[in-house]
């Protein structure tokens, strides 16, 4: 007997099943897995974009807004200058064509390494309930870029601000046939309170998360 | 991890005399208890969600076999290697085998309480592999050679000054006294390990059956790094952690993070499905999930099954008046507080943790705050009953109860004796009505006075009242 058979056997024994589940029992569970109904939702009577902004700020993220994607480099330049940060970093390939140099930035389109200071990414969608970015892994959407640099800058179209994580899951089910390797929900800069319950931003992940909303 | 629960009383006494610990525990009370209370107000239907979470966890436990097989099927289809381990020893061996077959020399770890159960770090280190804990709290206690005292804030018992001394000694860098600077130093020390490790080990908050996904909740980002950077990843997960769907995870998370730290959401929710996909430039080449029994099927088969609903938020310990005063170490194993008082005897044998189910005031704060409604006092009571049935209680207590039962079965004698005792007690209380020192029970009156009986027994008062009514 393998460990697998032993464990499943003990589970069936404990559950009082002398045999595998009946067809009716299995059908009920299969329906749950197929229909994946939502659990009870709390009241969410707010306007998603303003809620998203408000929640981001409460999580110590910062938020900016531009009308079109072309305006992103200048906005990022202003943010970095205002915060006194370095102007070199990396971005996801889809933003390689933006005029970073024109905004006085030196941005390479490659996955971030351990020493890169700024990582610029897109956002699969954003979650208003909690001020969260939903990021999917992929050949051109490198998780390391939102994780290793000290500053993470996320570009998010306001049209992709959804209400809840459940909405994000729904969108994913509609647009993709299967989950990517990693689905990450990022809510503000990395934080810890492991020393005397004192909150500190920036332990292993970014110290700063700056979100540039694109309204156009 | 070695079970030390039989030393509970000595450990508790030591804790109560440790001013550093009491200060540290005060921080916990302020932050976690207040934080939870505030954050659940964000949910207008908190109780409705809580009831649904209980029902969903029960549904998962009632169908564990089906859901684990479903998880295995879906995970395997995505290239995950699924393993099964019956004991903690088997877990350690499996991890070592995976490490050896991949020529692993350095491992980074994201916090896993199951890893604490099996003593995984010591086992791997004894086999010549370097293991680095990366959760800041877990890193602190690893460097200090200690065990965690809280399931989500493992170094809660350490003060800032103690951590400052420890970092100074271990990092050989100028002493820092500011918490933000100490945290930055830990980041600087740990970053190279993240980048050079061959293998990552994590637990999982949940397994998702429908998609074969493992899911981790962290604030620090170390869970996401551990599952992204090294070329091999191993997740070790108890059989009870499975949930049917992504939607189930989503709605239960609203309770988990609020109950744990009072956050509306934790910083990083990382859902991992299989290894690196074609074209991916990051992510592990191999992804392993070890599904672990280690005593859980025994609990499933007992009257303590409800304890397996646990989603490891730590709210029960944060709110426990006993835990708040003694911290986690006296409990003597991986899980402290009320849930530990149930899981420890259930996993390691009730004879090895006699004091734990009794280390409770039964105030039911734990039961009130538990996000999945585990009736913790009831489960502790069941364990107490089992202790009596198995004759595990101390001789003096068994004898005392026998004597009491003998008298209680003789109402006239019992009534006469209690009347005398009540009067004696009243006399002993004197003018203050307080007994300062109890004969044969010095422990009860060492730190406080015992209010003296008022002179009449309940039976006398009841009879007098009945006469007045007529």
Interface residues (C-beta under 8 A of the other chain):
Chain A: X2 X3 X4 X6 X7 X8 X10 X11 X12 X13 X14 X15 X17 X20 X21 X25 X26 X29 X32 X33 X36 X37 X38 X39 X40 X41 X42 X43 X55 X59 X111 X114 X129 X130 X131 X132 X137 X138 X139 X142 X143 X144 X147 X148 X164 X165 X166 X169 X178 X179 X180 X181 X182 X183 X184 X185 X186 X187 X188 X189 X190 X191 X192 X193 X194 X195 X196 X197 X198 X200 X202 X203 X204 X205 X206
Chain B: X24 X27 X28 X30 X31 X32 X42 X43 X44 X45 X46 X48 X49 X52 X53 X56 X59 X62 X63 X64 X65 X66 X67 X68 X69 X70 X78 X83 X84 X85 X86 X90 X134 X135 X136 X137 X140 X153 X154 X155 X156 X158 X159 X160 X163 X179 X180 X182 X183 X184 X186 X187 X190 X191 X192 X194 X195 X209 X210 X211 X213 X219 X220 X221 X222 X224 X225 X227 X228 X229 X239 X244 X245 X246 X247 X248 X250 X251 X252 X253 X254 X261 X264 X265 X266 X267 X268 X269 X270 X271 X272 X273 X274 X275 X276 X277 X278 X279 X280 X281 X282 X283 X291 X293 X297 X300 X301 X305
